[in-house]
Amino acid sequence: MKEKKQRIQEKPPRARRIKPELPGGFRDYGPGEMIIKQKIIAKLKKTFEDFGFDPIETPDVERTEVLTGGEKESQKIIFNVKGSKEKKSDTSLRFDLTVPLARFLAMRPEIEKPFKRYQIGNVYRGESPQAGRFREFMQADVDIVGASSSDADSEIVAVIYQSFKNFGINRFMIKINNRKILNGMLRLAGFPEKKLIDVIRVIDKTDKIGKEGIEKELKKILPKKSLEKIRAFLDIGGNTKEKILQAREMFKGIASAEEGINELIEIARNCNAAGLDERNWQINFSTARGLGYYTGPVFESFLLDLPEIGGIFQGGRYDNLMIPFTGQKIPAVGASLGVDRMFAALEKLGRIEKKQTKTRVLILNLTPELKSDYFRMAQKLRNANVNTSLYVGDDRAFQAQLAYAVKIQVPFVIIYGEEEKKKGRVAV
C-alpha cells in the first residue's frame, strides 16, 4: 500500500490545457496553400528580375518614428513592439514595404541611381479584424528610385502588365491617371483648395457608385457652377487619343494639369511601343489613390472577371517620401501587389491545383534488414534532384504506408522487399 501511495505522488502534475487558436486577423497556411503561395512568389520574382529589379530585404520591425514620419498623432494604424524587459516601446511592425525602402536608401546614399528594387514580405496593420481583412498579409513591391522620367513610370506599368500575363490572366485592366490633372480641377472648377481632397475622394468612387452617385455626393460640397465643370471632366471618354485631346482642351492654361497630361501621353507612347495590348490598359481620369502620398502618375489594376476582389496591383509616383530622411526630393515610382489577394483570385479563377506535398517519391519502409538500402536509394534519388521521402512512421504494414502515400498525394512509391532484392529490382 505504501509503495502504491508513493507511485501516485510521483505522478507528474497535469498540465493546464491551452486553447489552440490564432489571434483575430491572422491565419495559418498549410502545405496545400504554401506550395501554391511559393509558386506565386517564384513567378513574381522571375518577372521582376526579367525587368532588371534586384531583391532587398528589410526587418519586419522599424523604429516607430521612421514609420510615422515623426508625427506623434499619426493616423497610421500600426502594431507597437515591446521587448519583455523594456518599459516602453520605440519600435513597431512595418505597415508597408515603401517606408522601409526610403529608410534603407537614406542610410546608403552611395547606392547608384536609378535603383530598381523588389521586395516580397509580410506587412502588418493594427486595425480591428474584419471578415476578409487580415492584420498580417504579404506584399510584393517593385520600385524605381532616382528616375523622374515617364520612362520609369512606363516600366512600372509594363511590369504590372507582364505579371498578370505570366500568371495566364488575360482579362485585366490597368487604369492610369495623374494626380497633377486631379489637382488641376481646383482651377478648372474654381472651388476652395480646402475642398480638393474631399472632391478627389468622391471622384475615386466612380467605379463603385457611378456618375449619378458621384454627382449626388458632390452636390453636398460644391456650388452648381463647379459641379458642371466636374461633370464635364468625368464625361471625358473615347480611346486614349480622344481622351487626351479632350483633357488638353479642357485644362488649357492650367500648368500642373498640362504637365500631367504630357506625362500620360509619354506613358501611352511607351506602352504602345512595348506592345502592351490596349485592351488591358486605359487612361482613366477618375482613378485617384493615396491622396497625400502620390505626386504624379497613379496606377490601379483589376481583374475583369473578379471585380469584387478589388485592386490587386497598384501604385504610382511618390517624389516626396524621402524628404523626412534626406531633406530633399528624390524621385520614386513603384507599385505593390497583394500576394494573398492574388492567391484568392487564382483560386477563384480555377488557375491553381492544390497539392498536399512537393514530395515526388515515397520509399516504403517495409523490412528492417533493408533499412541501409532504403537510405541509399533515397540519397541517390535526391542527388538526381527528385524530392524523395523515406517512410519513417511507426506502422510498418504495407497497406498502412500505401494509404499514407495516397492521403498526402505522393505520385510515386518505391516498394523494395526481400523478393525485389533477390531479383535486383524495385517496384514503382
Number of C-alpha atoms within 10 A of each C-alpha: 6 6 7 8 9 10 10 9 9 8 8 7 7 6 6 6 6 6 6 5 7 9 8 11 19 13 13 8 9 9 15 15 15 16 17 19 17 11 12 18 16 11 15 24 19 14 19 23 15 12 14 13 19 16 15 12 14 15 10 16 18 20 16 21 14 19 23 17 14 11 12 9 7 12 8 13 13 20 18 17 17 13 9 7 6 9 7 11 12 13 18 21 21 25 24 21 24 20 17 21 21 21 19 15 16 17 12 10 10 8 10 10 11 15 16 24 20 24 22 22 17 19 18 22 20 16 14 11 14 10 6 7 13 18 21 15 20 17 20 21 24 24 27 23 24 18 18 16 14 21 16 23 29 22 20 24 30 19 18 25 23 19 19 21 14 13 14 11 17 15 14 19 19 24 21 25 25 29 25 20 24 24 19 20 23 19 15 20 19 15 18 10 12 9 12 17 14 13 20 19 16 19 25 16 16 18 12 9 15 11 16 11 15 21 19 12 15 20 12 8 14 19 13 12 11 19 18 14 16 21 16 10 20 16 13 17 16 11 11 16 13 12 18 19 12 15 19 16 10 17 19 11 12 17 13 16 25 20 16 21 23 15 22 24 17 15 24 23 13 19 20 11 9 12 9 16 12 14 11 18 21 18 23 20 23 21 23 25 21 13 13 9 14 22 22 22 27 26 28 25 23 20 22 15 13 13 10 9 14 13 18 19 26 23 26 29 28 23 21 17 23 21 14 15 16 15 10 12 15 17 20 27 29 25 24 23 22 19 22 16 19 20 17 14 18 18 14 12 12 9 13 15 11 13 16 16 15 16 17 14 21 23 23 23 24 19 13 10 10 14 13 9 12 23 14 11 16 20 16 13 14 14 11 9 9 15 15 22 19 18 18 11 10 9 12 15 12 13 10 14 22 18 11 15 20 13 10 15 15 20 13 15 20 18 18 21 19 12 10 12 12 8 8 9 12 12 9 11
